[in-house]
């Protein structure tokens, strides 16, 4: 399992709801995706230097609870690489 910790402070929090708006959660997922790529030897900077980019074609999220101020852990419990696909 791969995970990163992100400190959630005021700029992340939507004042009206007092938690991270669900749309902003995708930014957390993107941070984790970039960290995972670096962890497995494909840092985004290296891919871009080589003229390559990974295109996100689908995002699915199931929200279990609000993301509030403090430390949030974003995990990837299982990933697989097949041919030209990282899932």
PAKE-21687 format. One record per residue: residue number from 1; residue in three letters; chain; x, y, z of N, C-alpha, C, O, CB in turn. Coordinates in Angstrom, 1 decimal. Glycine has a CB too. Example, Ala and Ser with C-alpha at 12.3 -4.5 7.8 and 13.67 -1.06 7.14 Angstrom:
BEGIN
+-----+--------+--------+--------+--------+--------+--------+--------+--------+--------+--------+--------+--------+--------+--------+--------+--------+--------+
| num | residu | chaine |   n.px |   n.py |   n.pz |  ca.px |  ca.py |  ca.pz |   c.px |   c.py |   c.pz |   o.px |   o.py |   o.pz |  cb.px |  cb.py |  cb.pz |
+-----+--------+--------+--------+--------+--------+--------+--------+--------+--------+--------+--------+--------+--------+--------+--------+--------+--------+
|   1 |    ALA |      A |   13.2 |   -5.7 |    7.8 |   12.3 |   -4.5 |    7.8 |   13.2 |   -3.3 |    7.8 |   14.2 |   -3.3 |    8.5 |   11.3 |   -4.5 |    9.0 |
|   2 |    SER |      A |   12.8 |   -2.2 |    7.1 |   13.7 |   -1.1 |    7.1 |   12.9 |    0.0 |    7.9 |   13.4 |    1.1 |    8.0 |   14.1 |   -0.6 |    5.7 |
+-----+--------+--------+--------+--------+--------+--------+--------+--------+--------+--------+--------+--------+--------+--------+--------+--------+--------+
END
This chain:
BEGIN
+-----+--------+--------+--------+--------+--------+--------+--------+--------+--------+--------+--------+--------+--------+--------+--------+--------+--------+
| num | residu | chaine |   n.px |   n.py |   n.pz |  ca.px |  ca.py |  ca.pz |   c.px |   c.py |   c.pz |   o.px |   o.py |   o.pz |  cb.px |  cb.py |  cb.pz |
+-----+--------+--------+--------+--------+--------+--------+--------+--------+--------+--------+--------+--------+--------+--------+--------+--------+--------+
|   1 |    UNK |      A |    0.8 |   -1.2 |    0.0 |    0.0 |    0.0 |    0.0 |    0.9 |    1.2 |    0.0 |    1.9 |    1.3 |    0.7 |   -1.0 |    0.0 |    1.2 |
|   2 |    UNK |      A |    0.5 |    2.2 |   -0.8 |    1.3 |    3.5 |   -0.9 |    0.4 |    4.5 |   -0.2 |   -0.8 |    4.6 |   -0.4 |    1.6 |    3.8 |   -2.3 |
|   3 |    UNK |      A |    1.0 |    5.5 |    0.5 |    0.2 |    6.6 |    1.1 |    1.1 |    7.8 |    1.2 |    2.3 |    7.7 |    1.3 |   -0.3 |    6.1 |    2.4 |
|   4 |    UNK |      A |    0.4 |    8.9 |    1.3 |    1.1 |   10.2 |    1.6 |    0.2 |   10.9 |    2.7 |   -1.0 |   10.7 |    2.7 |    1.3 |   11.1 |    0.3 |
|   5 |    UNK |      A |    0.8 |   11.8 |    3.4 |    0.1 |   12.6 |    4.4 |    0.1 |   14.0 |    3.9 |    1.1 |   14.5 |    3.5 |    0.7 |   12.5 |    5.8 |
|   6 |    UNK |      A |   -1.0 |   14.7 |    4.0 |   -1.2 |   16.0 |    3.5 |   -1.8 |   16.8 |    4.7 |   -2.8 |   16.4 |    5.3 |   -2.1 |   16.2 |    2.3 |
|   7 |    UNK |      A |   -1.1 |   18.0 |    5.0 |   -1.7 |   18.8 |    6.1 |   -2.8 |   19.7 |    5.5 |   -2.6 |   20.4 |    4.5 |   -0.6 |   19.7 |    6.7 |
|   8 |    UNK |      A |   -4.0 |   19.5 |    6.0 |   -5.1 |   20.3 |    5.6 |   -5.3 |   21.5 |    6.5 |   -5.6 |   21.4 |    7.7 |   -6.4 |   19.4 |    5.6 |
|   9 |    UNK |      A |   -5.0 |   22.7 |    5.9 |   -5.1 |   23.9 |    6.7 |   -6.2 |   24.8 |    6.0 |   -6.8 |   24.4 |    5.1 |   -3.8 |   24.6 |    6.8 |
|  10 |    UNK |      A |   -6.3 |   26.1 |    6.5 |   -7.3 |   27.0 |    6.0 |   -7.5 |   27.1 |    4.5 |   -8.6 |   27.1 |    4.0 |   -7.1 |   28.3 |    6.6 |
|  11 |    UNK |      A |   -6.4 |   27.2 |    3.8 |   -6.6 |   27.4 |    2.3 |   -7.3 |   26.2 |    1.7 |   -8.0 |   26.4 |    0.6 |   -5.3 |   27.6 |    1.6 |
|  12 |    UNK |      A |   -7.3 |   25.0 |    2.3 |   -7.9 |   23.9 |    1.7 |   -9.4 |   23.9 |    2.1 |  -10.2 |   23.3 |    1.3 |   -7.3 |   22.6 |    2.2 |
|  13 |    UNK |      A |   -9.8 |   24.5 |    3.2 |  -11.1 |   24.4 |    3.7 |  -12.1 |   25.4 |    3.1 |  -11.8 |   26.6 |    3.1 |  -11.1 |   24.5 |    5.3 |
|  14 |    UNK |      A |  -13.3 |   24.9 |    2.8 |  -14.4 |   25.8 |    2.3 |  -15.1 |   26.3 |    3.5 |  -15.7 |   25.5 |    4.2 |  -15.4 |   25.0 |    1.3 |
|  15 |    UNK |      A |  -15.0 |   27.6 |    3.7 |  -15.6 |   28.2 |    5.0 |  -17.1 |   27.9 |    5.2 |  -17.5 |   27.7 |    6.3 |  -15.4 |   29.7 |    4.9 |
|  16 |    UNK |      A |  -17.8 |   27.9 |    4.1 |  -19.3 |   27.6 |    4.3 |  -19.5 |   26.3 |    4.9 |  -20.5 |   26.1 |    5.7 |  -20.0 |   27.7 |    2.9 |
|  17 |    UNK |      A |  -18.7 |   25.3 |    4.5 |  -19.0 |   23.9 |    5.0 |  -18.0 |   23.5 |    6.1 |  -18.3 |   22.5 |    6.8 |  -18.8 |   22.9 |    3.8 |
|  18 |    UNK |      A |  -16.9 |   24.2 |    6.3 |  -15.9 |   23.9 |    7.3 |  -15.2 |   22.6 |    7.1 |  -14.8 |   21.9 |    8.0 |  -16.6 |   23.9 |    8.7 |
|  19 |    UNK |      A |  -15.1 |   22.2 |    5.8 |  -14.4 |   21.0 |    5.4 |  -13.9 |   21.2 |    3.9 |  -14.3 |   22.2 |    3.3 |  -15.2 |   19.7 |    5.5 |
|  20 |    UNK |      A |  -13.1 |   20.3 |    3.4 |  -12.6 |   20.4 |    2.1 |  -13.8 |   20.0 |    1.1 |  -14.5 |   19.0 |    1.3 |  -11.4 |   19.4 |    1.8 |
|  21 |    UNK |      A |  -14.0 |   20.9 |    0.2 |  -15.1 |   20.7 |   -0.8 |  -14.7 |   19.5 |   -1.7 |  -13.5 |   19.2 |   -1.9 |  -15.2 |   22.0 |   -1.8 |
|  22 |    UNK |      A |  -15.7 |   18.7 |   -2.0 |  -15.4 |   17.4 |   -2.7 |  -14.6 |   17.6 |   -4.0 |  -13.8 |   16.8 |   -4.4 |  -16.7 |   16.7 |   -3.1 |
|  23 |    UNK |      A |  -14.8 |   18.7 |   -4.7 |  -14.0 |   19.0 |   -5.9 |  -12.5 |   19.2 |   -5.6 |  -11.7 |   18.8 |   -6.4 |  -14.6 |   20.2 |   -6.6 |
|  24 |    UNK |      A |  -12.2 |   19.8 |   -4.5 |  -10.8 |   20.1 |   -4.1 |  -10.2 |   18.8 |   -3.7 |   -8.9 |   18.7 |   -3.7 |  -10.8 |   21.1 |   -2.9 |
|  25 |    UNK |      A |  -11.0 |   17.8 |   -3.3 |  -10.4 |   16.5 |   -2.9 |   -9.6 |   15.9 |   -4.1 |   -8.6 |   15.2 |   -3.9 |  -11.5 |   15.5 |   -2.5 |
|  26 |    UNK |      A |  -10.0 |   16.2 |   -5.3 |   -9.3 |   15.7 |   -6.5 |   -7.9 |   16.2 |   -6.5 |   -7.0 |   15.5 |   -7.0 |  -10.0 |   16.1 |   -7.8 |
|  27 |    UNK |      A |   -7.6 |   17.4 |   -6.0 |   -6.3 |   17.9 |   -5.9 |   -5.4 |   17.0 |   -5.0 |   -4.2 |   16.8 |   -5.2 |   -6.3 |   19.4 |   -5.4 |
|  28 |    UNK |      A |   -6.0 |   16.5 |   -3.9 |   -5.3 |   15.6 |   -3.0 |   -5.0 |   14.3 |   -3.7 |   -3.9 |   13.8 |   -3.6 |   -6.2 |   15.3 |   -1.7 |
|  29 |    UNK |      A |   -5.9 |   13.8 |   -4.5 |   -5.7 |   12.6 |   -5.3 |   -4.5 |   12.8 |   -6.3 |   -3.7 |   11.9 |   -6.5 |   -6.9 |   12.2 |   -6.1 |
|  30 |    UNK |      A |   -4.5 |   14.0 |   -6.9 |   -3.4 |   14.3 |   -7.9 |   -2.0 |   14.4 |   -7.2 |   -1.0 |   13.9 |   -7.7 |   -3.7 |   15.6 |   -8.6 |
|  31 |    UNK |      A |   -2.0 |   15.0 |   -6.0 |   -0.7 |   15.0 |   -5.2 |   -0.3 |   13.6 |   -5.0 |    0.9 |   13.2 |   -5.1 |   -0.9 |   15.8 |   -3.9 |
|  32 |    UNK |      A |   -1.2 |   12.7 |   -4.6 |   -0.8 |   11.3 |   -4.3 |   -0.4 |   10.6 |   -5.5 |    0.5 |    9.8 |   -5.5 |   -2.0 |   10.6 |   -3.6 |
|  33 |    UNK |      A |   -1.1 |   10.9 |   -6.7 |   -0.7 |   10.2 |   -7.9 |    0.7 |   10.6 |   -8.3 |    1.5 |    9.7 |   -8.7 |   -1.7 |   10.6 |   -9.0 |
|  34 |    UNK |      A |    1.1 |   11.9 |   -8.2 |    2.4 |   12.3 |   -8.6 |    3.5 |   11.7 |   -7.6 |    4.5 |   11.3 |   -8.0 |    2.5 |   13.8 |   -8.5 |
|  35 |    UNK |      A |    3.1 |   11.6 |   -6.3 |    4.0 |   11.0 |   -5.4 |    4.2 |    9.5 |   -5.7 |    5.3 |    8.9 |   -5.5 |    3.5 |   11.2 |   -3.9 |
|  36 |    UNK |      A |    3.1 |    8.8 |   -6.0 |    3.2 |    7.4 |   -6.4 |    4.1 |    7.2 |   -7.6 |    4.9 |    6.3 |   -7.6 |    1.8 |    6.8 |   -6.6 |
|  37 |    UNK |      A |    3.9 |    8.0 |   -8.6 |    4.7 |    7.9 |   -9.8 |    6.2 |    8.1 |   -9.5 |    7.0 |    7.3 |  -10.0 |    4.3 |    8.9 |  -10.9 |
|  38 |    UNK |      A |    6.5 |    9.0 |   -8.7 |    7.9 |    9.2 |   -8.3 |    8.4 |    8.0 |   -7.5 |    9.5 |    7.6 |   -7.7 |    8.0 |   10.5 |   -7.4 |
|  39 |    UNK |      A |    7.6 |    7.5 |   -6.6 |    7.9 |    6.3 |   -5.8 |    8.3 |    5.1 |   -6.7 |    9.2 |    4.4 |   -6.3 |    6.8 |    6.0 |   -4.9 |
|  40 |    UNK |      A |    7.6 |    4.9 |   -7.8 |    7.8 |    3.8 |   -8.6 |    8.8 |    4.0 |   -9.7 |    9.0 |    3.2 |  -10.6 |    6.5 |    3.2 |   -9.2 |
|  41 |    UNK |      A |    9.5 |    5.2 |   -9.7 |   10.5 |    5.5 |  -10.7 |   10.1 |    6.3 |  -11.9 |   10.8 |    6.4 |  -12.9 |   11.1 |    4.3 |  -11.1 |
|  42 |    UNK |      A |    8.9 |    6.9 |  -11.9 |    8.4 |    7.7 |  -13.0 |    8.0 |    9.1 |  -12.5 |    6.8 |    9.4 |  -12.7 |    7.3 |    7.0 |  -13.7 |
|  43 |    UNK |      A |    8.9 |    9.9 |  -12.0 |    8.5 |   11.2 |  -11.6 |    8.0 |   12.0 |  -12.7 |    8.5 |   11.9 |  -13.9 |    9.7 |   12.0 |  -10.9 |
|  44 |    UNK |      A |    6.9 |   12.8 |  -12.5 |    6.3 |   13.6 |  -13.5 |    7.2 |   14.5 |  -14.3 |    7.1 |   14.6 |  -15.5 |    5.2 |   14.4 |  -12.9 |
|  45 |    UNK |      A |    8.2 |   15.1 |  -13.6 |    9.2 |   15.9 |  -14.3 |   10.0 |   15.2 |  -15.3 |   10.2 |   15.7 |  -16.4 |   10.1 |   16.6 |  -13.3 |
|  46 |    UNK |      A |   10.4 |   13.9 |  -15.0 |   11.1 |   13.1 |  -15.9 |   10.3 |   12.8 |  -17.2 |   10.7 |   12.8 |  -18.3 |   11.6 |   11.8 |  -15.2 |
|  47 |    UNK |      A |    9.0 |   12.4 |  -16.9 |    8.1 |   12.1 |  -18.0 |    8.0 |   13.3 |  -19.0 |    8.0 |   13.1 |  -20.2 |    6.7 |   11.6 |  -17.5 |
|  48 |    UNK |      A |    7.7 |   14.4 |  -18.4 |    7.6 |   15.6 |  -19.2 |    8.8 |   16.0 |  -20.0 |    8.7 |   16.4 |  -21.1 |    7.2 |   16.8 |  -18.3 |
|  49 |    UNK |      A |   10.0 |   15.8 |  -19.4 |   11.3 |   16.0 |  -20.1 |   11.4 |   15.1 |  -21.3 |   12.0 |   15.5 |  -22.3 |   12.5 |   15.8 |  -19.2 |
|  50 |    UNK |      A |   10.8 |   13.9 |  -21.2 |   10.9 |   12.9 |  -22.3 |    9.7 |   13.1 |  -23.3 |    9.5 |   12.3 |  -24.2 |   10.8 |   11.5 |  -21.7 |
|  51 |    UNK |      A |    8.9 |   14.2 |  -23.1 |    7.8 |   14.4 |  -23.9 |    6.6 |   13.5 |  -23.7 |    5.8 |   13.3 |  -24.6 |    8.3 |   14.3 |  -25.4 |
|  52 |    UNK |      A |    6.6 |   12.9 |  -22.5 |    5.5 |   12.0 |  -22.2 |    4.6 |   12.6 |  -21.2 |    5.0 |   13.4 |  -20.3 |    6.0 |   10.6 |  -21.8 |
|  53 |    UNK |      A |    3.3 |   12.2 |  -21.2 |    2.4 |   12.6 |  -20.1 |    1.4 |   11.5 |  -19.9 |    1.0 |   10.8 |  -20.9 |    1.7 |   13.9 |  -20.5 |
|  54 |    UNK |      A |    1.0 |   11.3 |  -18.7 |    0.0 |   10.3 |  -18.4 |   -1.4 |   11.0 |  -18.4 |   -1.5 |   12.0 |  -17.7 |    0.2 |    9.6 |  -17.0 |
|  55 |    UNK |      A |   -2.3 |   10.6 |  -19.2 |   -3.6 |   11.2 |  -19.3 |   -4.6 |   10.5 |  -18.4 |   -4.7 |    9.3 |  -18.4 |   -4.1 |   11.2 |  -20.8 |
|  56 |    UNK |      A |   -5.3 |   11.3 |  -17.6 |   -6.3 |   10.7 |  -16.7 |   -7.6 |   10.6 |  -17.5 |   -8.1 |   11.6 |  -18.1 |   -6.5 |   11.6 |  -15.4 |
|  57 |    UNK |      A |   -8.1 |    9.4 |  -17.7 |   -9.3 |    9.2 |  -18.5 |  -10.5 |    9.0 |  -17.6 |  -11.7 |    9.0 |  -18.1 |   -9.1 |    8.1 |  -19.4 |
|  58 |    UNK |      A |  -10.3 |    8.6 |  -16.4 |  -11.5 |    8.4 |  -15.5 |  -11.1 |    8.6 |  -14.1 |  -10.0 |    8.2 |  -13.6 |  -12.0 |    6.9 |  -15.7 |
|  59 |    UNK |      A |  -12.0 |    9.2 |  -13.3 |  -11.9 |    9.3 |  -11.9 |  -13.2 |    8.9 |  -11.2 |  -14.2 |    9.4 |  -11.6 |  -11.5 |   10.8 |  -11.5 |
|  60 |    UNK |      A |  -13.0 |    8.0 |  -10.2 |  -14.2 |    7.6 |   -9.5 |  -13.8 |    7.8 |   -8.0 |  -12.8 |    7.4 |   -7.6 |  -14.6 |    6.1 |   -9.8 |
|  61 |    UNK |      A |  -14.8 |    8.3 |   -7.2 |  -14.5 |    8.5 |   -5.8 |  -15.7 |    8.2 |   -5.0 |  -16.9 |    8.5 |   -5.4 |  -14.1 |   10.0 |   -5.5 |
|  62 |    UNK |      A |  -15.5 |    7.5 |   -3.9 |  -16.5 |    7.3 |   -2.9 |  -16.1 |    8.0 |   -1.6 |  -15.1 |    7.6 |   -1.0 |  -16.7 |    5.7 |   -2.7 |
|  63 |    UNK |      A |  -16.9 |    9.0 |   -1.3 |  -16.6 |    9.8 |   -0.1 |  -17.2 |    9.1 |    1.2 |  -18.4 |    8.9 |    1.2 |  -17.1 |   11.2 |   -0.2 |
|  64 |    UNK |      A |  -16.3 |    8.8 |    2.1 |  -16.8 |    8.1 |    3.3 |  -17.0 |    9.1 |    4.5 |  -17.8 |    8.8 |    5.4 |  -15.8 |    7.1 |    3.8 |
|  65 |    UNK |      A |  -16.3 |   10.2 |    4.4 |  -16.5 |   11.3 |    5.5 |  -15.9 |   12.5 |    5.0 |  -15.2 |   12.6 |    4.0 |  -15.9 |   10.8 |    6.9 |
|  66 |    UNK |      A |  -16.1 |   13.6 |    5.7 |  -15.6 |   14.9 |    5.4 |  -14.1 |   14.9 |    5.6 |  -13.5 |   14.1 |    6.5 |  -16.2 |   16.0 |    6.3 |
|  67 |    UNK |      A |  -13.4 |   15.7 |    4.9 |  -11.9 |   16.0 |    5.1 |  -11.9 |   17.3 |    5.8 |  -12.2 |   18.3 |    5.3 |  -11.1 |   15.9 |    3.8 |
|  68 |    UNK |      A |  -11.4 |   17.2 |    7.1 |  -11.3 |   18.5 |    7.9 |   -9.9 |   18.9 |    8.1 |   -8.9 |   18.2 |    7.7 |  -12.0 |   18.2 |    9.2 |
|  69 |    UNK |      A |   -9.7 |   20.0 |    8.8 |   -8.3 |   20.4 |    9.1 |   -7.6 |   19.4 |    9.9 |   -8.1 |   18.6 |   10.7 |   -8.4 |   21.7 |   10.0 |
|  70 |    UNK |      A |   -6.3 |   19.3 |    9.7 |   -5.4 |   18.3 |   10.3 |   -4.6 |   17.6 |    9.2 |   -4.3 |   18.2 |    8.2 |   -6.2 |   17.3 |   11.2 |
|  71 |    UNK |      A |   -4.2 |   16.4 |    9.5 |   -3.5 |   15.6 |    8.6 |   -4.4 |   14.6 |    7.9 |   -5.1 |   13.8 |    8.6 |   -2.3 |   14.9 |    9.3 |
|  72 |    UNK |      A |   -4.4 |   14.6 |    6.6 |   -5.2 |   13.6 |    5.8 |   -4.2 |   12.6 |    5.2 |   -3.2 |   13.0 |    4.7 |   -6.1 |   14.3 |    4.7 |
|  73 |    UNK |      A |   -4.6 |   11.4 |    5.2 |   -3.8 |   10.3 |    4.6 |   -4.5 |    9.9 |    3.3 |   -5.6 |    9.5 |    3.4 |   -3.5 |    9.1 |    5.6 |
|  74 |    UNK |      A |   -3.8 |   10.0 |    2.2 |   -4.3 |    9.5 |    0.9 |   -3.6 |    8.2 |    0.6 |   -2.3 |    8.2 |    0.5 |   -4.1 |   10.6 |   -0.2 |
|  75 |    UNK |      A |   -4.3 |    7.2 |    0.3 |   -3.7 |    5.9 |    0.1 |   -4.1 |    5.3 |   -1.3 |   -5.1 |    5.6 |   -1.9 |   -4.1 |    4.9 |    1.2 |
|  76 |    UNK |      A |   -3.2 |    4.4 |   -1.8 |   -3.5 |    3.6 |   -3.0 |   -3.3 |    2.2 |   -2.5 |   -2.1 |    1.8 |   -2.3 |   -2.6 |    4.0 |   -4.2 |
|  77 |    UNK |      A |   -4.4 |    1.4 |   -2.4 |   -4.2 |    0.1 |   -1.8 |   -3.8 |   -1.0 |   -2.8 |   -3.3 |   -2.0 |   -2.4 |   -5.5 |   -0.3 |   -1.1 |
|  78 |    UNK |      A |   -4.0 |   -0.6 |   -4.1 |   -3.6 |   -1.6 |   -5.1 |   -3.5 |   -0.9 |   -6.4 |   -4.4 |   -0.1 |   -6.8 |   -4.7 |   -2.8 |   -5.2 |
|  79 |    UNK |      A |   -2.4 |   -1.2 |   -7.1 |   -2.2 |   -0.6 |   -8.4 |   -1.7 |   -1.6 |   -9.3 |   -1.0 |   -2.6 |   -8.9 |   -1.3 |    0.6 |   -8.3 |
|  80 |    UNK |      A |   -2.0 |   -1.5 |  -10.6 |   -1.5 |   -2.4 |  -11.6 |   -1.1 |   -1.7 |  -12.8 |   -1.8 |   -0.8 |  -13.3 |   -2.6 |   -3.5 |  -11.9 |
|  81 |    UNK |      A |    0.0 |   -2.2 |  -13.4 |    0.4 |   -1.7 |  -14.7 |    0.3 |   -2.8 |  -15.7 |    0.8 |   -3.9 |  -15.6 |    1.9 |   -1.2 |  -14.6 |
|  82 |    UNK |      A |   -0.4 |   -2.5 |  -16.8 |   -0.6 |   -3.4 |  -17.9 |   -0.3 |   -2.7 |  -19.2 |   -1.0 |   -1.7 |  -19.5 |   -2.0 |   -4.1 |  -17.9 |
|  83 |    UNK |      A |    0.6 |   -3.2 |  -19.9 |    1.0 |   -2.5 |  -21.2 |    1.2 |   -1.0 |  -21.0 |    2.2 |   -0.6 |  -20.4 |   -0.1 |   -2.8 |  -22.3 |
|  84 |    UNK |      A |    0.3 |   -0.2 |  -21.5 |    0.4 |    1.2 |  -21.4 |   -0.6 |    1.8 |  -20.4 |   -0.9 |    3.0 |  -20.5 |    0.3 |    1.9 |  -22.7 |
|  85 |    UNK |      A |   -1.1 |    1.0 |  -19.5 |   -2.1 |    1.5 |  -18.6 |   -1.7 |    1.3 |  -17.1 |   -1.2 |    0.3 |  -16.7 |   -3.4 |    0.7 |  -18.8 |
|  86 |    UNK |      A |   -1.9 |    2.4 |  -16.3 |   -1.6 |    2.3 |  -14.9 |   -3.0 |    2.5 |  -14.3 |   -3.7 |    3.5 |  -14.5 |   -0.6 |    3.4 |  -14.4 |
|  87 |    UNK |      A |   -3.4 |    1.6 |  -13.5 |   -4.7 |    1.6 |  -12.9 |   -4.6 |    1.6 |  -11.4 |   -5.6 |    1.6 |  -10.7 |   -5.6 |    0.5 |  -13.4 |
+-----+--------+--------+--------+--------+--------+--------+--------+--------+--------+--------+--------+--------+--------+--------+--------+--------+--------+
END
